[in-house]
Amino acid sequence: MPLRIRVFEAHRLVIATGHGKVTDDDMFRYQHEFWTRREVAGFDEIVDMTQAEDFDVPTPERLQELADVSAGSDPPTMSPRLAIVAPDHLAFTLGRMYGAYREMHPLNTKQVEVFRTLAEALRFMGVDELA
């Protein structure tokens, strides 16, 4: 999978970093395989596309489907945060669209923001330093 996933339990944070070519199928697989685990329920999340060399541009319908699947697996009594790191214009726009679709879903509990740098995303999470 072109996503490297790291869990920082002390910060209750998951960072998924894209590498190579990232497809929407990769993102669906990540959502299904990783976020169904009980041990990460309620953790904050950063999806960092800084190192992704390429990605498939999903249709708006596919992006909404991913947002629906993601929101459907949110823990109902927690309010974790999701930061998307998207340095280029297209990725940033897709991140904003995804965030808007998620926020419209009735089961969504994550606050979604899109940033240009990992440092900005970490500040949003209240994290100064990662071990």
N, C-alpha and C positions, 0 to 999 in steps of 0.2 A: 504494500500500500504506500502511495507517495505521501502519506502523512506520518510524521514522527510524533508520537504522543508521549508527553511527560506529565506525571502527576506530582504535585508538590503538596503533600498532605498537610504540612504545617500551615500553609496558606489557604488550604481548601481550594486549590486552583489546578486546572488542567490546561496545558498548552499543547495545541495541535499545530505543528509546523508543516506547511506544504513544501514538497521537494519535487523537482522534475515537472512532469505534466500532471495536473490535478483535474480529475473529471467530476461531473456531478454524481456519477456512480460511486466514486471514492467517498464523496461527502455523505451519501446515503448509507454506505457501508459503515463509515465511522459513526454515524448517528445510531444505527441499529446495533452494531457490535459493542460500542463503547458506552453509550449513554443509557443502556438498559441495565448496567451494573449497579447494584445497590450501594456499593462502597463509594461511589462518586456522586450519588444523589445530592443535589443542593450545592455542589462545588461551582465556583466561578469558572469561566472558560475564556480562553483566548485562542482564536483561530488566526494564525499568522501566515500570510501568503507572501511575505517578503522574499523568501528564497524559492518560491515556485517559479519555474522558468516559463511555464505555459499553463493554460487551463482552458477547458471547454467552456464556451459561453452558453449557459443554459437558457432555454426559452423562459419567458415570464411564468408560464404555467408550471414548468418543472421547478423553478425557484420557489413558487408558492407551495408546491407539493412538499418540497424539503422543509419549508417553514412550518407547514401543517404537521408533518411527521415529528419534527423537532419539538414544537410546542406541545404536542400530544404526549410527549414523554417527560415534560417538566414536572418536578415535584409540586403538588398543589399547595403545600403549606410553607414553601420557602421562596425567597426572591433572589436567586443568584443573578450574576451579571455575565454578559457575553460581550467581549470586545473582539472585533474583527480588525485585523491589521492588513490594510490594503494600500500599498504605496502608489500604485498607478491609478490613473483616472477610471479605467474600465472596471477594475476590481473594486475600487471604492464605490462606484455607482451600483454595482451588483450587491455589495455589502449593505448599502443603504436600502435597496429594494427588498432584500431578504429581511432586514430589520423591520421594515414597514409591514411586510406580510406577517411576520411573527407577532408584531404588536396588535394586529387586527384579529388574531386567533383568540377565541374565548378561553382556551386553556393555557395560554402563554403566561409564564410567571417571570421570565428573564427580562432584565433591562438590557437592551442591545444598543451598542454604540460602535461607530466605525472610526478608525484612526489611521493615520499615515505611518506611524512608527510604533515599534514595540514599547519604547519608553513611555509614550503617551498612554498606551493600553495598560501598562503596569501601574502608572499613576492613577488611572481610573479605578484599578483594583485595590489601590491603597498599599501596593507592594513596592518597597524601596529596593530590595535586593533578593535575588533567588539563590539558594544554595546549590 
